[in-house]
Amino acid sequence: MRAAIVGTGLIGRGWAAAFARAGWDVRLWDREPGAAETARLAVGLSLADMAEAGLMAGAEEAAARVVVAGSLEAALAGADYVQESVPEHPDTKRAVFELIDAAAPEGVPIGSSSSTIAGSLFLSDIPGRARCIVAHPANPPHLMPVVELVPSPWHEEAFVARACTLLESIGQVPVVVRREIEGFVMNRLQTAVVNEAIALVAGGVIEPADLDKVMKHSLGLRWAFMGPFETMDLNAPNGFQDYAARYGRYYQAMGRSLGVAEPWPSEALERIEESRREETPREAVTERMRKLYKSGVIEHYTVRFNREMLGLKLLAFVQVWLEHAGASKAKEYLISLPQVLECHHIAGDYDLLLKVLVKDTSDLEELLSNRIKGSLAVTRTSTTIVMSTYKEDINIRSK
Ligand SMILES: NC(=O)c1ccc[n+]([C@@H]2O[C@H](COP(=O)([O-])OP(=O)(O)OC[C@H]3O[C@@H](n4cnc5c(N)ncnc54)[C@H](O)[C@@H]3O)[C@@H](O)[C@H]2O)c1
């Protein structure tokens, strides 16, 4: 399979890494001379970093599959999927889509990384608009797998489903945004949080560094593995509706006083900048990103909760690397075990991510003993015990 990446800046590179990691050939094309070659080198580094962090195998082979194309047409020739990642402007995107649609092999889906502009605003006049769709990634796409597929009114369900399947096959997590809406979903959620965070600082409720702590050490931990509705479902004895009945009115009351539609006062912005620079000098920002990456903070769940305090079972995320390809077989077996709530392929046929619920750490160790079954030897695991609000009955239900 081959992907064509058009526009090889920050996002195009991430897409290239995601496709290459999944075993695809990748052709890079950028309008700026030299940009695609720079991107190729950067993708190689990302792949090597991922391998070092245990997130993939075969980084060198994957890097060798990423090639700079001499022209847009050469990038598109033989492609099974095209991802546009040029700057966020409707005219720029429209012009690029005209060219891509004219030259890409018939029927091949073409995704746009647009993060704010609805497809209707730049795809309506493209002759092959039926196969052109907004596929908005998180940044960086190879580490944050969600992709918002945002169909325009003309799209057929079958095409959207096909795009979802294709993205899933490379390890991304596509979601369908059912109607074109400003900011789609991810950025709307982020906007609600960020605007309220700034309003809280502006209102003197909290210092910037403490605001970050609240997110990192509470909601961030929870939301790293469980969405808000899943949490609500578990946080009342009779599930989601019960939670809504018990706590809905408090959310309504708080909602009325949220600062999510307030402008960002410059004084608050200055205070936040000052606080950030105290923590991280400007020149250290890039280095910090790298350190976070190297230490695995970004890729791995590194969270521990006090189980005794919670008095509940352990919920653990376990990444399993198999010695030989065979993730499908291993998955079949693992999901039949009572402790395993979920089992997902991460990429390729070697990596699995398990969500397990165990009585204690020895139970976990037993589960992770060096052999999963038969020939499916485990080379390495990374385990993170997260927390549990699970109780026995809910455990059964969630399975
Ligand atoms: N940066 C983010 O956090 C983020 C997250 C999700 C989506 N996006 C979206 O992804 C897209 C790309 O963003 P980015 O951050 O990678 O930008 P970027 O500026 O890093 O990269 C854009 C690349 O497109 C190239 N380009 C410009 N015109 C072109 C053309 N006509 N043909 C081919 N290449 C062309 C540029 O030379 C540049 O290399 C935008 O739509 C953006 O909104 C960005």
The ligand as a MOL file (V3000), in Angstrom:
LIG
                    3D

  0  0  0     0  0            999 V3000
M  V30 BEGIN CTAB
M  V30 COUNTS 44 48 0 0 0
M  V30 BEGIN ATOM
M  V30 1 N 0.0230 22.1900 13.5730 0
M  V30 2 C -0.9870 21.6130 14.2050 0
M  V30 3 O -1.0450 21.5170 15.4260 0
M  V30 4 C -2.1040 21.0130 13.3780 0
M  V30 5 C -2.9190 20.0030 13.9380 0
M  V30 6 C -3.8900 19.3980 13.1370 0
M  V30 7 C -4.0730 19.8290 11.8130 0
M  V30 8 N -3.2780 20.8450 11.3210 0 CHG=1
M  V30 9 C -3.5210 21.2590 9.9440 0
M  V30 10 O -2.5650 20.6180 9.1040 0
M  V30 11 C -2.3060 21.4580 7.9740 0
M  V30 12 C -0.8060 21.6990 7.8500 0
M  V30 13 O -0.3530 22.3200 9.0390 0
M  V30 14 P 1.1940 22.2880 9.4740 0
M  V30 15 O 1.2120 22.6770 10.9040 0
M  V30 16 O 1.8160 21.0200 9.0460 0 CHG=-1
M  V30 17 O 1.7680 23.4820 8.5790 0
M  V30 18 P 3.2750 23.7170 8.0860 0
M  V30 19 O 3.3730 25.1590 7.7580 0
M  V30 20 O 4.2160 23.1240 9.0640 0
M  V30 21 O 3.3770 22.8670 6.7290 0
M  V30 22 C 2.7270 23.1970 5.5460 0
M  V30 23 C 3.5620 22.6780 4.3870 0
M  V30 24 O 2.8160 22.8120 3.1810 0
M  V30 25 C 3.7070 23.2380 2.1530 0
M  V30 26 N 2.9160 23.8390 1.0930 0
M  V30 27 C 2.3810 25.0850 1.0100 0
M  V30 28 N 1.6760 25.2040 -0.1380 0
M  V30 29 C 1.7810 24.0240 -0.7910 0
M  V30 30 C 1.2970 23.5520 -2.0260 0
M  V30 31 N 0.5660 24.3280 -2.8120 0
M  V30 32 N 1.6070 22.2800 -2.4120 0
M  V30 33 C 2.3900 21.4960 -1.6300 0
M  V30 34 N 2.8780 21.9030 -0.4390 0
M  V30 35 C 2.5730 23.1480 -0.0240 0
M  V30 36 C 4.6490 24.1830 2.8480 0
M  V30 37 O 5.8510 24.3560 2.1130 0
M  V30 38 C 4.8510 23.4660 4.1860 0
M  V30 39 O 5.9460 22.5710 4.1070 0
M  V30 40 C -3.1160 22.7260 8.1750 0
M  V30 41 O -4.3510 22.5880 7.5310 0
M  V30 42 C -3.3270 22.7370 9.6880 0
M  V30 43 O -4.4650 23.4830 10.0900 0
M  V30 44 C -2.2960 21.4240 12.0540 0
M  V30 END ATOM
M  V30 BEGIN BOND
M  V30 1 1 1 2
M  V30 2 2 2 3
M  V30 3 1 2 4
M  V30 4 1 4 5
M  V30 5 2 4 44
M  V30 6 2 5 6
M  V30 7 1 6 7
M  V30 8 2 7 8
M  V30 9 1 8 9
M  V30 10 1 8 44
M  V30 11 1 9 10
M  V30 12 1 9 42
M  V30 13 1 10 11
M  V30 14 1 11 12
M  V30 15 1 11 40
M  V30 16 1 12 13
M  V30 17 1 13 14
M  V30 18 2 14 15
M  V30 19 1 14 16
M  V30 20 1 14 17
M  V30 21 1 17 18
M  V30 22 2 18 19
M  V30 23 1 18 20
M  V30 24 1 18 21
M  V30 25 1 21 22
M  V30 26 1 22 23
M  V30 27 1 23 24
M  V30 28 1 23 38
M  V30 29 1 24 25
M  V30 30 1 25 26
M  V30 31 1 25 36
M  V30 32 1 26 27
M  V30 33 1 26 35
M  V30 34 2 27 28
M  V30 35 1 28 29
M  V30 36 1 29 30
M  V30 37 2 29 35
M  V30 38 1 30 31
M  V30 39 2 30 32
M  V30 40 1 32 33
M  V30 41 2 33 34
M  V30 42 1 34 35
M  V30 43 1 36 37
M  V30 44 1 36 38
M  V30 45 1 38 39
M  V30 46 1 40 41
M  V30 47 1 40 42
M  V30 48 1 42 43
M  V30 END BOND
M  V30 END CTAB
M  END
